[in-house]
Amino acid sequence: MENSVSENELLRKLKSDKRSVKLDAIMRLSKLSKSRLTQNELRNLASGGDREIAMYAALAISRIQARLGEKEESPPKESSLRNSLIAPLPTEIPALLEKIRSNPGDIPSEVRSLASDFLARNGNETDSEIVGGWLENAEGIGVFPLIDSLEALSPMMLIDKLPGLLSSSHPLVRGRAINALYRIDRQEALNHLTELLVSKNPEERYVGMIQTFHFPFPEVKEIILSLISHETDREVLNAAESVIISNPDIEIALNIWSLAEVSPKPFSKNLLKIFKSLAISIKEAGVLETGIDPVEALLWVWNQERLKIFVEDLEIQIVTADQEKRNAIKEWLTRNIGLPEVIAFVGKLALNPLTEDIARDLLPSRIQIEDEPVKSPSGQETADLDKLSQNEKISLLKKLDEKGFLEQNDWLRKEAISGEGEARRRAIKAFSQFSKEQSDEEIGWKALESKNPLICQNGFSLLQKLNPKKLFSSLPELIKRPITGNLYKIIDFALTVDRQTASKLAFEQLLSKESLHRAMILPALFFFPFDSIAGPLLSSLEIESHSEIAAKMILILITNPRQSTLERLDTMKNKANPAIDILIAQARIELFDSLLSLNLYKSPAAKKETEKSSIEKLPQKSISQSEPPSREIPRQKANDDKPSTEKVIQKSSTSIATKPYSIYKIRDEIRKQKESAWRSPSLSGIPTNWLGRIDWKSALLFGFSLALLALIPISFLKKSSESSSNVSSSSASNPRREFPEDNYFEKKASTEIDTGFILGRVAKVEGIVTGTFDKGLVRFSYGKTVLLIKSSKSFPKLSVGDKAVMEILPYRKLNTGEILADGYSANLR
């Protein structure tokens, strides 16, 4: 018999390197196949070394033989009992029930699945104890029929068994348990499914994607869309494609095209494949007219209905994107630069300091490109400056140096106050570069009234130089003006002056109704001490609606792993935007893995005991102050000199899910399993110091990858941060030092550590190499501080005793005093 297309696909899956894919294919083939070719393929697996796969392959062979009317090659001893259980006569049922109930332990494991099915059809609720006992000892996918029977006999007993099933190391078992949980608690099942779908293990993602077939498509479609935008595993993508084309929907097709348009090439290629398959499925479903190409028809709809909305959202994506995504968006804009919507959008990008570089590249004839100053023009060339055209003025201003500034000061002042466009911006910039007169601050204040963010930016720089004290006092009013492109600059300036005020201004913008305002403020948050922003950041994340902005908020949180952050994220589920649910689920997994690797995760019982002990030592007044804050914490607590992350994040014990199958409870079950495997009694010589206990392979890889991501927004602010560091290091060139009687410019962050750098901020350190380890780990002494630095490929070969200057990103101070950091460059001295 010739194999059907679906059977051929299942045969292909038998060669997968994923056990779950093989087992899933074996189970399906056992239900539908009548092919001798399939038998031969299964025999290879039945004789293999994997006990579970071999057992189910043999079972599938016997079922296929039965369909073909062939005899089993080696009938099992239990064949008579098996046959009786499959199709018992009415007169045989009482005897079979008595046999099973009297000695359930004597029922061979090979026929327990049939026996449990028999009890489900002919027994009663008391028989659930027998099935539950078998379930305790079942392995792998052998639990499936037992779960089916418990669902029929006693759903309440199944609830008691779910924690063990949901924490199983076998992906298919977890998937089946989620399916069972859906009948009991739909939302908690979706939470578990989401965690399975965002797993780092592609086998678990595959099983999760297969399970989406059992959920109503409207409940999982947004989750699937979010996942396929960055999925690379072919089998997971094939499973997602099968789910999507089984539910033909024009809206989904348009969303996939939008994702493909601005995704990096590897992801875009996968998305386009799914889009084309879905287009054909939509046409076959009769949703599109026959006789026309379905892809072209969908693209026409996209251009008519989606293009304008799509373009409007790109500015936020550019501001928050990594370099790869940024390049992909730029490529799309280049391909479509002839469209009126795109031309108008690029003009908008030219007015945003964080996106103007893209505008200059795309429309060089319309956007003035910055040049290096050259020799000043002669007096004859500038004799009649007022009669020059705009382009001639701009050309002249490009060449302006300090000498020319002094010679043409009156004309420059006039242009800076009442000029137009690019000429005015360059004139103001000239004052910010060369002016030393206090009276010129009037130009800066006038510039801040402009609706052009680039003019505002230069005016801000001029005031920052000439009168920082007055500028600082005006920030609360200034930040309300329509100069969105400069929000990060305002916050960065405020942070170097007074962290309390900077925090207040930043947190207000995090709660802004304007998505672009929230996006523009995010780069500046990387420069805040983590303890001062964690709580408000979590409160903002809880109400965030834009996935790109939420992703950057989460990046800040997971680069500073705290269990309190993890517990707060546990409460953030079932948001209106499923794409953000996915991001939060990924963050929970990243944080949980990181905390386990660093040995910082405490079980709920241990944590409760620690908190109880701490509370007993506190005066009664302190206890009353530990009440959780309201959702308005960013506005109410911004002036608190010592904001407490724990106070902001901590929730009462009643807010943590008490269901035995909740994410919180299952995570602790997984922790116990990992700790049991990690500290096996059979292992000898387990080191007692922390370095021996930490799983460096995963911990450092996790920290290194996150640190690289963290540099993306920092790179946007390179120019600004260099300016800030120069200001703080040189009192002669820093006008802020003119006011020693004020404390505006002298305050230090509460999380500044004794080494002189701040966690989460790039620093340069000079010291001596005191140790080297495998995987590129270097112990480095910097003064009295010891750093453990993960070296990069650019590092020279280091030996103990070498003196070096390193650029690092410190991200964790351990209880032992050592500081974990990622290294980016090293120069030997």
HELIX and SHEET records of a PDB file:
HELIX    1   1 VAL A    5  LYS A   13  1                                   9    
HELIX    2   2 ARG A   19  LEU A   32  1                                  14    
HELIX    3   3 ARG A   36  ALA A   46  1                                  11    
HELIX    4   4 ARG A   51  LEU A   68  1                                  18    
HELIX    5   5 SER A   79  ILE A   86  1                                   8    
HELIX    6   6 ILE A   93  SER A  102  1                                  10    
HELIX    7   7 PRO A  104  ASP A  106  5                                   3    
HELIX    8   8 SER A  109  VAL A  111  5                                   3    
HELIX    9   9 ARG A  112  ASN A  122  1                                  11    
HELIX   10  10 GLU A  125  ASP A  127  5                                   3    
HELIX   11  11 SER A  128  ASN A  137  1                                  10    
HELIX   12  12 GLY A  140  GLY A  142  5                                   3    
HELIX   13  13 VAL A  143  LEU A  153  1                                  11    
HELIX   14  14 PRO A  155  LEU A  166  1                                  12    
HELIX   15  15 PRO A  171  TYR A  182  1                                  12    
HELIX   16  16 ARG A  186  LEU A  197  1                                  12    
HELIX   17  17 PRO A  202  GLN A  211  1                                  10    
HELIX   18  18 THR A  212  HIS A  214  5                                   3    
HELIX   19  19 PHE A  217  ILE A  228  1                                  12    
HELIX   20  20 ARG A  234  ILE A  245  1                                  12    
HELIX   21  21 ILE A  250  GLU A  261  1                                  12    
HELIX   22  22 LYS A  265  GLU A  284  1                                  20    
HELIX   23  23 PRO A  294  GLU A  305  1                                  12    
HELIX   24  24 LEU A  307  THR A  320  1                                  14    
HELIX   25  25 GLN A  323  ARG A  335  1                                  13    
HELIX   26  26 PRO A  340  LEU A  349  1                                  10    
HELIX   27  27 GLU A  356  LEU A  362  1                                   7    
HELIX   28  28 LEU A  385  LYS A  387  5                                   3    
HELIX   29  29 GLN A  390  LYS A  398  1                                   9    
HELIX   30  30 GLU A  402  GLU A  407  1                                   6    
HELIX   31  31 ASN A  409  SER A  418  1                                  10    
HELIX   32  32 GLY A  421  PHE A  434  1                                  14    
HELIX   33  33 GLN A  438  ASP A  440  5                                   3    
HELIX   34  34 GLU A  441  ALA A  447  1                                   7    
HELIX   35  35 PRO A  453  LEU A  466  1                                  14    
HELIX   36  36 PRO A  468  SER A  473  1                                   6    
HELIX   37  37 LEU A  475  LEU A  478  1                                   4    
HELIX   38  38 THR A  484  ASN A  486  5                                   3    
HELIX   39  39 LEU A  487  VAL A  497  1                                  11    
HELIX   40  40 ARG A  499  LEU A  510  1                                  12    
HELIX   41  41 SER A  515  LEU A  525  1                                  11    
HELIX   42  42 PHE A  530  ILE A  543  1                                  14    
HELIX   43  43 SER A  547  ILE A  558  1                                  12    
HELIX   44  44 GLN A  563  ASP A  570  1                                   8    
HELIX   45  45 PRO A  578  SER A  597  1                                  20    
HELIX   46  46 PRO A  604  LYS A  617  1                                  14    
HELIX   47  47 GLN A  620  SER A  624  1                                   5    
HELIX   48  48 ILE A  633  GLN A  636  1                                   4    
HELIX   49  49 THR A  645  ILE A  649  1                                   5    
HELIX   50  50 SER A  653  SER A  655  5                                   3    
HELIX   51  51 ILE A  663  TRP A  678  1                                  16    
HELIX   52  52 TRP A  690  ARG A  693  1                                   4    
HELIX   53  53 TRP A  696  PHE A  716  1                                  21    
HELIX   54  54 LYS A  718  SER A  729  1                                  12    
HELIX   55  55 PRO A  735  GLU A  738  5                                   4    
HELIX   56  56 ASP A  774  GLY A  776  5                                   3    
SHEET    1   A 6 ALA A 763  THR A 772  0                                        
SHEET    2   A 6 LEU A 777  TYR A 782 -1                                        
SHEET    3   A 6 THR A 785  LYS A 790 -1                                        
SHEET    4   A 6 ILE A 819  LEU A 828  1                                        
SHEET    5   A 6 LYS A 803  LYS A 813 -1                                        
SHEET    6   A 6 ALA A 763  THR A 772 -1                                        
END                                                                             
